[in-house]
């Protein structure tokens, strides 16, 4: 039992590290892509604000922890085992890290969703509660990028209209300050939203409190972002679309508002889908969006869930002996 507990703890840290590598730069991608700041400054700002969000999430975590514990999707007799949590952590971590190393910004939320399904399919087959999955996971995950694209396109179009109609004087310092604040808000919200999902995997270990788990996971997320964000930075900052400062700020405002709203309602939306949707939305209006890259990212999103499901199912089966 002690060996399984230690393995689960290490696997959850691995997932948190992978999450940081794939997700930490997403909030600051427009800062770097628009030339507002350097990569080093952007990732340091992301690390600080994401960690602040992770620590703040200690106060309001119950709903997301319940959603990502697996309860309601598969029977408690399965979700209460360390083998279940270990399979989920390893499968989700592998899926996210592979995507990070290949430059595909995928959703940790979606990876965890797939990883929750795998052991359930092995244990009880098609008796997995797919209705709960549809209501709690798939619907917000599918709708969030569509809403983000539409809102970002609208916000950027509105800002262009206002500037052209009234010819407001440009103030680069104010724009840059607002841009940094919006990036910080997104990163804070992501840390606030993602940390409880990962912490839920180790709460079965009796030695861990929610608070202790939060702090440990926050450190691992920060390290992942600092050490392995380069590929994701390249994809999100330059490959989806080229952008100026106004476009970057418009995308960030939409992302921040949507993620914070989803967090308050306990909806496990993906910051990835929202941020990429927002960046692509402003790129469409500016006629600079790289649709080929966007379609490749869409394919990676479609593959995320089945890959995580297969890996977690195999691992769970092996752990059963």
N, C-alpha and C positions, 0 to 999 in steps of 0.2 A: 504493500500500500504506500509506503514511504517513497519507493522508487517511482511509482506512478505519479504521486503528488509532485515530486521534484521534476519529473518529465513534463508534467502539465504546466508547471510554473515556467520552465525554460521555453516550452513551445508557445506559451502566451506572450512571453517577452519577444520571441522571434516574430510573432504576428504583429506585435506593437512596433517593432523595428521596421518591418516590411510596410506597415501602414504609414509610418513617418516618411519612408523613402518614396512612396508613391503619392502621398497626399499633402505633405507639409508645404510644398512649393506652390500648390494650386491657388492659394489665397494671394500670393505675391507675384504670380506669373505675369500679370499686366504691368506691374512695376518695372520688371526687368525687360519685358517685351517692348514697352513704350519708350525705353531709354531713360526712365525717371531715376533709376538707380542701378548699381552694379549687382551681379549675381550674389556676391558675398554679403552685401548689405541686405539684399532681399531675403536670403535664407536665414540670416541672423534675426531679422525682424519677424519672419515667420516662426522661427523656433521660440522666440520669447513670447509672442502672443498666443501661439498654440498651447504652450505649456501653461500659460495663465488660464486659458479656457479649460484645460484638463483639470487643473486644481479647483477652479470654480465649480466644475461639474459635480464635485462632492456634495454640494448642497441640494441639487435637483437631479437625481439619477434613477429613481425607482422605476419609471415606466419603461425606459429604454433597456434597463437591466433585465426586466421581466421579458420584454420582447425577444432579446437575444440570448436568453437562457435556454431557449428551445421549448419552454413550456407552452402548451396549447397547440404545438405543431406535432410533437411526438409524445407518447406517454411519459409521465413522471418517472416511472421505473427505469426508463432509458436515460432521460436527461439528468437524473441524479447520480449517474455513474461517472467516474473519472475518465473511463475509456471514451465515453461520448465526447466530453469536453476536449480531451487530448486529440482525438481525430479531427474535431472542428478547428482547433487552433493550428495544427500542422497543415491541414489542407488549405485553409484560408491564407495562412502565412506564405506557403509555397506559391499559390496562385498570384498573390499580390506582388511578391518579390520578383517572380519571373517577368511579370508585366513591367515592373519598375526597371529592371535591367535591360529590357527591350524597348523602353520608351513609350509604353502604352499606359496612359492614365486611366486606370479602371477603378471600380468602386469596391472599397473594403466592405461596405454594407452588402453589396451584391455577392461578394465572395463568401461572407459569413452566412448569408442566406442559403447559398448552394451547399456550403459545408454543413449546415444544420440538417439539410434534407438527406444527405448521403447516409448517415448512420440510421436514420429513420427508415429509409427504403430497405436497408439490409436487415433491420430488426423486424419490421412489421409490414414491409412491402407497400402496396398502394393504400394502406390505411392511414398514411401520413395525412394530416389535416391540411389539404391544399387550399381549402376555403380561407383558413386563417392566414395562410401565406399570401393569398391574393389580396385580402383586405388590408393586411398590415405591412406588406412589403412590395409586391409587384405593382400595384396601382400607383403609389407615390413615386416609385422608382421610374416608372414609364412616363408619368405626367410631368415630373420635375424638369427634364431638359426641354420639353416642348414649351412649357410655360416660360422657362428662362430665355429661350431664343426669342420668343414673342416680346417679352418685357424689355429685354436688352435692346432689341431693334427699335422698340417704341421709345425708350428713354434716350437713345442716341439720336434718333430722328427728331425728337422734341428739342434736345439741346442744340442741334444744328439749326432748327427753325428759329429758336429764340435768338441765337447768335446772329443769324442772317437778317432777322426782322429788326432787331434793336441794336445790332452791332455793338454788343457789350465789350468793353475793354478787357483784354486778356491780362490775367495776373498769374504768371507761372508759379509763383511761390504759393499762392492760395490753392491752385489746382494740385500742385505736388503734395501739399499738406493734406488736402482732402483725400488724395489718392493713397497716401500712406495710412491714413486713418481707416479708410474703407478696407484696405488689405489687412490691416490689423484686426478689424472687426470680423472679416471672413475667417481668418486663421483662428481667432478666439472662438468663434462659433463652431468651427470644425473640431477643435480640441474638446469643446464642451459637448458636442454631439457624438463624437466617435469613441471617446475614452470609456464611457459606461458600457458600450457594446463589447469592448475587449475585456474589461474588468469582469464582466459577468461570467467569463469562462473560468476564472480562478477562485471565485467565491465559494466553490465547493470544497476548496482546501481549508480546513478548519483554522489554520494559523493566520489566515488573511482576513482583515477587516476591509470594508469598502474603502475607507480612507487610505489604508496602507497600500491596497491594490492600485488605487488611483495614482498615487505618487510614483510607484514603481513603473507603471505603464507609461506615465507621462515622461519619465526619463528615457525609456526605450524608444518612444515615439520621437523625441527630440534627437536622439543619436541617429536614428534612421534617416531623418531629414537632413541632418548635417553631413552625413557621409555618403548618401546614395541618391541625391535628388537631381543629379545633372541631366540624365536622359529625359526625365519628365519635364524639367525646366526647358529643354530645347524644344520638345514637342509643343508644350502649351504656350510658350512665349513667342515662338517664331514660326512654327510650322502650320498652325491652324489658320492664322492670319497675321499679316503685319498690322501694327496699330500705332496710333498716336496717343497722346496723353488723355485727350478727351474721350476717345474710344475705350481706353483702359479703365478710366474712372467710371464710365457708364456701365461697363460690364461688371465691375466690382460692386457698385451700388446695388444692382439687381441681385447678384449672388448673395451678398450679405443679408439683404432683406428676406429673401426666400429661405435661406438656411436658418436664420434666427426664428422666423415664423414657424417653420417646420419643427424646430427643437421645442418651442413652447407648447406645441400641440402633440408632442411625443411621436411625430411621424419620422421614420428612419429614412429620410431622403438622402441622396448621395450628393455631397459637396462637389464631387467630381462631375456628375452629370449637370448640375446647376452651373458650375463655373465654366465648363466647356461650352454648354449651351449659350451662356451669356457672351462668351468671347466670339463664338461662331455667329451669334445674332448681330453683333456690331460689325463683324466682318462682312456679313451679307449686305448690310446697308451701305457700307463703304466700298462694296464691290471688290473686296480683297480676300474674301474667304477661300481657303483651299479645300474644296469639296472632297477631293480624293483623300486627303488626310482625315477629314472628318468622317468619311465613310469607313475608312480603315479602323478608326476608333470605335465606331458603331459596331463593327464586326467583333472587335475585342470585347465589347460589352455583352454581346450576345453569347460569346463563348465562355465568359467568366463563370456564370452559374453552373452550366453542365460540367466544366472542368473541375470546379471546386467540389461539386457533388460526387463525381467519380472518384476523385482522390480521397475524400473523406470516407466514402463508403468502403474503399479498399483498405484504408488504414484501420477503420473500425473493425472490419472483418478480421484483419491480422491480429489486432489487439485482443480479440475474443479467443484467440488461440486455435 
